[in-house]
Amino acid sequence: MLNSFFASVLLGLSLSIPIGPINIEMVKRGIKYGFFHSWVVGLGGMSADIVLMFAIFFGLSVFLTKSVVQLIMWFSGFLILCYLGYDSIKEAFKKVEISGEVNKEGLFKSYLSGFFIAISNPLNIVFWVSIYGSVLAMELNSIERYHALAKSSAIFLGIALWDFTVALSVHFGRKMISQKWLKWLSVAAGISLIGFGISFGYRAFKTFLHMI
């Protein structure tokens, strides 16, 4: 049982460490606004993961794997990430006082940013359908299924540990970053988000071609 718990925590960490849209958004907001803005982006992403996990648990995996649903998700991810990338580049050319204590943006906006990035990312759906769905398939009776649901909390613990580490690291490193570096980091983050968005758009286009 203990080995299974730590394996699930490690899985959560492994899922979070690769650079992706959530990590980029956490770093960008953390540099501009501090620890809590970075952290709540991660919390927003985790909230979306919880929604997806329960959707799989209650048998919606068949619905989520339908081509038309995947098309909508890929296209939504394309729109959201391209918008956030554009917004990051636009905001890069506004002066930001990174050493100031007053936040110019509400925490809820950072939370929503993380939530919509994660909920519109079909790669999250691929994970929850393929990995978590297969776990549930192996544990067929209701007692074992709820046991699997309880174990999945360890995955979120791993994700939470990584998000906290990122937010804390960015918070303490942000004051060493000059205004010039902040601008180009925001531009780089924006370009990265748009890059992810374009890749989602390409997959949406391929899914559409496959449907016709």
Order of alpha helices (4+ residues) and beta strands (2+ residues): alpha-alpha-alpha-alpha-alpha-alpha-alpha-alpha-alpha-alpha
